[in-house]
Amino acid sequence: MDPSAFESGYVASATTVRSEEADKNGQPLLFLSVPQIKVWSFGQLSYLLFIAKDTKLKEAQACIEANKNPVAKILGLDYNAMEEGYSTLNILDEITKADDPDNATKRKIAMLLMQLDLHLLDYSLKHVSLGICLNPAAIKHEVELLKHFSGKGEQTVLESINYTSDYEFSNGCRAPPWRQSLGEICYVLIKPHDVETLCITCSAEGVFLNGGKTDGEGEINYERKGAIYKDLATLLKEKSAKFSENMSKKEARFNEKLQKEKQQPAETAKKEEAAAAPTHSDKNSLEKHQINFGKNRMAKRLEPSLNWKITGDFKEQRLSLRDIHDDKHGGRLEKLAPSVSKAQVARKSIDKMEEAFSESSSESEEDEEPPDHRQEANADLPSEYWQIQKLVKYLKGGNQTATVIALCSMKDFNLAQETCQLAIRDVGGLEVLINLLDTDEVKCKIGSLKILKEISHNPQIRRNIVDLGGLPIMVNILDSPHKILKCLAAETIANVAKFRRARWAVRHHEGITKLVALLDCAQSSAEPAQASLYDTRDVEVARCGALALWSCSKSYANKEAIRKAGGIPLLARLLKTSHENMMIPVVGTLQECASEENYRAAIKAERIIENLVKNLNSENEQLQEHCAMAIYQCAEDEETRDLVRLHGGLRPLASLLNNTDNKERLAAVTGAIWKCAISKENVTKFREYRAIETLVGLLTDQPEEVLVNVVGALGECCQEYENRVIIRKCGGIQPLVNLLVGINQALLVNVTKAVGACAVEPESMMIIHRLDGVRLLWSLLKNPHPDVKASAAWALCPCIQNAKDAGEMVRSFVGGLELVVNLLKSDNKEVLASVCAAITNIAKDQENLAVITDHGVVPLLSKLANTNNDKLRCHLAEAISCCCMWGRNRVAFGEYKAVAPLVRYLKSNDTNVHRATAQALYQLSEDANNCITMHENGAVKLLLHMVGSPDQDLQEAAAGCISNIRRLALATEKARYT
């Protein structure tokens, strides 16, 4: 440091600097004698660092290194913190006992040092934690968590996750001992929803993909095949888009569970430390309180909001259901001494229930509830707010008659208004209403349920009802002999069960079974002609039960519970009645449940499709919408699609396309048409009903949920020539191409499929090329979603095949060929198959083949040869066959070990794989070394069987390959004897 840097307040020479400020003994507080410097005050130390500017970090480091024991340097040798067993509290104790007049200053310094120690310790712990290696316990815990979130259903994060070995060593590892010496712990087989099974090595340094299990012996190829990740979840997010999507919904629960086990040891350590802490005198305790004063103030500022605490007179007078009884003489509801109510007990145990819910629930989606808000005390509130609060006070303290009157008066208010709803809640009225449900007075129960039914439309009220333990009481009321109580309880449950925790609570308290029992309202057959025989109230009970099941059926676990409770036959019976109001929740429940395969099979078995089709002709738009949505869910199955056609369901679906005002119904109808159009027979019917022209008209000015279905339906219809002509003549090509610039993934997948289908026709292809559609398709290869990439690559194949100057068109896309070749590094099998198909078409042009060869297409294709996926095998073999036409690519494929795996393709059961493989082997057999490899791997015997195939192309390729191998053998034999 240059002495000239010190300005006023310092006496500087060429090599020394001393401060004018001095201590009581006349000693300068800063003295610099190059290269050493001494400082006696924090003020001077701060100024020193200030003038150091860019080198302040180095100066601070040098200061710390030169002062190994800063406490002794600052406070004196009597306070040597380096001695064993000496702590900051000991130093404070010494300072307090001493008679030194500078005690106050020393105490402040000691407090600052203590805070600095804590800060450095916290920082060090965070830094060290980043480098902690994985251990068997941590990996086992994460695998168990992933198993908990895995299983059947699209909303689970994985299909399955299993260890490759069931044997666990005493140290917790499952890897063989010779692999444990390399730090490997275990090997896991994981099957995501959208990619092939992954074989993953878990080691101390992280997790990574290995070479997988070999086909023959099932041995693991331990060689690492990719990057190392910190845990399984991080690796799976990188490899599976579906896992990443579903995991984002469950991330909070997963992370909470993952951290829970890590926190337990820390909490135990804290308790032990607190128990073992030494006791001090009152004076010392005061010192500790002074040290922590700033921290305590911060803790007070961070306390939870008091909004959830009960306010008003209700604090002093809390009701207990057990303290409410009927006075036999006066008929009065006595309210005895203040005690804890059932609702309060439920609220106290809410943390325990939340924990159980997070472990047991398998909800189908994450529901977002709006944050709670309270009315401001000084806000301008309407008179109804204060009137309702007075009525709640009557509810708290009145007798039976007063309670009923107060409930009736409260019902007269507009309870659909949020102010009235929050007025009941803010003064503790919800707790009183829930308590009334557990009395023996039917009138009080009816009044309370009527109010709860109205106000439970509010999301905040719904959550409060669950927090106060209202759902178990309502579930118990479902067993009541009074039908009106059953109806009101079921309707209120239907309103409350709009979020996950509420649906879990209904199932947990056996509410699903009781709700299914409400559906059994008909003792005789459910023919429409006999509907008048039903008791009106029985029908209402069934309607309310179906309404509650509809809300609960958004959970996969609840769907299973409904099925196991025998709900499907009862729903099928109710669907045959003529009560439209009841059919809406019945069809709504079926629509939600039909997303599961088990339900779709049961729906076919119960002949429900016929009634769904029949109700498409109803005048009720909501019923039409839910019937169409149920058909959309069920029509994944071919038999169901045939049933819809046989029962005359295609004509009403086509006619409903003409009414575009109701967008929800339009989305459901177009979705049903899309799924039904998968069958060619249905497409023919839609053409007869002129539905294709109507669908083309819906390609503009519609919401995305409608467009996804419309484009999906057109994509299925485009598979036939007549329909492609209709779409082109109706001007459908341009709006389809315009949709290629969107961002909705489902829409992009469907649009690319439709555009690709239209490109099969040369006239349509000319329009697509003129509208720059091919470039837009090519740009979608950069989309992060694998389904979009794959669909875009499939669509490019007919575009390249049918373009007039395809080679020049492909080369005109800057970086396009390199992009296609790089996609061969993908882990998604569908992407790989589609890219191989695109390369097959690209390689038909010699110049383009030369370019992709330069980009390394041969080694990348060769690397994919060891696959068991027949779809990928077929297109990979075709790509290899076409790429053999350039330079020494045939030789290169042999050098990169692609020939032997191709021979194994001949053992596949797929004829398309046989044909493509025989053609690839024929091209490769032009090289002598490849012929030798084929012969060694038994290709001749396999090809001989295929020479007699009815497929002419397969015959010729197999015969040509055998001919080349035989010709080489003859040449070799001839050379041996000459």
Secondary structure, DSSP 8 states (H G I E B T S, - for coil): --GGG--TTEEE-SSEEEES-B-TTS-BSEEEETTEEEE-SHHHHHHHHHHHGGGHHHHHHHHHHH-S-HHHHHH-GGG-TTSTT--HHHHHHHHHHS--TTHHHHHHHHHHHHHHHHHHHHHHHHHHHTT----HHHHHHHHHHHHHTBSSSTTSSBSEEEES-----TTS--S-HHHHTTTEEEEEEEE-SSS--EEEEEETTEEEEEEEE-TTT--EEEEE-S--BSSHHHHHHHH-HHHHHHHHHHHHHHHHHHHHHHHHHHHHHHHHHHHH-----HHHHHHHHHHTHHHHHHHHHT---GGGS--GGGGT----GGGEEE-TTT--EEE-S----HHHHHHHTHHHHHHHHHHH--BSS-----------TTS---HHHHHHHHHHHHHHH--HHHHHHHHHHHHTS-TTSHHHHHHHHHTTHHHHHHHHTTSS-HHHHHHHHHHHHHHTTSHHHHHHHHHTTHHHHHHHHTT-S-HHHHHHHHHHHHHHTTSHHHHHHHHHTTHHHHHHHHT---SS---GGGGGGS-HHHHHHHHHHHHHHHHHTTBHHHHHHHHHTTHHHHHHHHTTSS-HHHHHHHHHHHHHHTTSHHHHHHHHHTTHHHHHHHHTT-S-HHHHHHHHHHHHHHTTSHHHHHHHHHTT-HHHHHHHTT--S-HHHHHHHHHHHHHHTTSHHHHHHHHHTTHHHHHHHTTSS--HHHHHHHHHHHHHHTTSHHHHHHHHHTT-HHHHHHGGG---HHHHHHHHHHHHHHTTSHHHHHHHHHTTHHHHHHHGGG-SSHHHHHHHHHHHHHHHHH-TTHHHHHHTSTTHHHHHHHGGG-S-HHHHHHHHHHHHHHTTSHHHHHHHHHTTHHHHHHHT-S---HHHHHHHHHHHHHHTTSTTHHHHHHHTT-HHHHHHHTTSS-HHHHHHHHHHHHHHTTSHHHHHHHHHTTHHHHHHHHHT-S-HHHHHHHHHHHHHHHHHHHHHHHHHH-
